[in-house]
Amino acid sequence: MNSDNRLSVKKREAPKQKKAPVKKAKEAKDPNKVKRPTSAFFVFMQY
């Protein structure tokens, strides 16, 4: 038996570099957008 086969270390390939993700243009935030749904109290007050 050849002990060299048992002690050999498998070499890995160099890790591949990941490409940087393409950044998309951000949409302008609407300052008048509702932040939360209407509470039950305000729904009651509308009628």
C-alpha positions in Angstrom: 0.0 0.0 0.0 1.1 3.5 -0.8 0.6 5.9 2.1 1.1 8.9 -0.1 -2.4 8.6 -1.4 -3.9 8.8 2.0 -1.9 11.8 3.1 -2.4 13.9 0.0 -4.3 17.1 0.3 -6.7 18.0 -2.5 -6.0 21.5 -3.8 -9.0 23.8 -4.4 -9.3 26.3 -7.2 -8.8 30.0 -6.3 -12.1 31.5 -5.2 -13.9 33.3 -8.0 -14.5 37.0 -7.5 -18.1 38.1 -7.4 -19.2 40.9 -9.6 -20.5 44.0 -7.9 -24.3 44.3 -8.2 -25.5 47.0 -10.5 -27.1 49.8 -8.5 -30.5 51.0 -9.6 -31.5 54.7 -9.4 -33.6 55.3 -6.2 -37.1 56.6 -6.6 -37.7 59.9 -4.9 -39.6 59.4 -1.6 -43.1 60.9 -1.4 -43.2 63.1 1.7 -47.1 62.9 1.7 -47.2 59.1 1.7 -49.2 57.6 4.5 -46.8 56.0 7.0 -49.4 53.8 8.7 -52.8 52.6 8.0 -55.7 54.6 9.4 -56.5 53.7 13.0 -60.0 52.6 14.0 -60.6 55.9 15.8 -60.0 58.0 12.6 -62.2 55.6 10.6 -64.9 56.2 13.2 -64.5 60.0 13.0 -64.9 60.1 9.2 -68.5 59.0 9.4 
